[in-house]
Amino acid sequence: MHPFREAVENHDMDAVAALLSDDVVFTSPVAFKPYPGKPITAAILRAVSQVFEDFAYVREIANPDGRDHAFVFTATVAGKKLQGCDFLHFDEEGKIDEFTVMVRPLSAAQALSEAMGARFEQIAQEAAAAR
C-alpha cells in the first residue's frame, strides 16, 4: 500500500502533511484557483478529513515510474454519496508537489463546497499559524 494511502486510511494527518512538498499546489474540485503551499494544503486536507464520512479508497492507479498516482475514493458529505479521485504527482524526493481532487456527482460536489466553505476561516487560520 502506498504511504499516502496508508496515512489517510489511518487518519494520520500529520503523516499526510509530512508527504507534502513545501511548494505543493492543491487544486480543489470546487474552487477556481489553486492553493499553493504546504500550510494551506495541509489545513484543507485536515478539514476535508473531518467533513467526509464513510471515506474509503477503492482503487489505486500508478504510473510505472511511481511519480503519478490516482487514488479513487467514495465518501458521504451531508448525506450525499460521492465518488472522487485524488491525482497526485511526486517530486524527485518523493514528496507530493501537485494534488488535484475531482468529485462527482454535482449534488455531492455542492454539498462538499458548502461544508468546506463553512470551515474556510478555520482553514485559513490554521494555515497562517503553520507558516
Salt bridges, closest charged atoms under 4 A:
GLU9 OE2 - ARG5 NE 2.97
ASP14 OD1 - ARG46 NH2 2.89
GLU60 OE1 - ARG5 NH1 3.46
GLU60 OE2 - HIS69 ND1 3.95
GLU92 OE2 - ARG67 NH2 3.45
ASP97 OD1 - HIS89 ND1 2.69
GLU126 OE2 - ARG46 NE 3.06
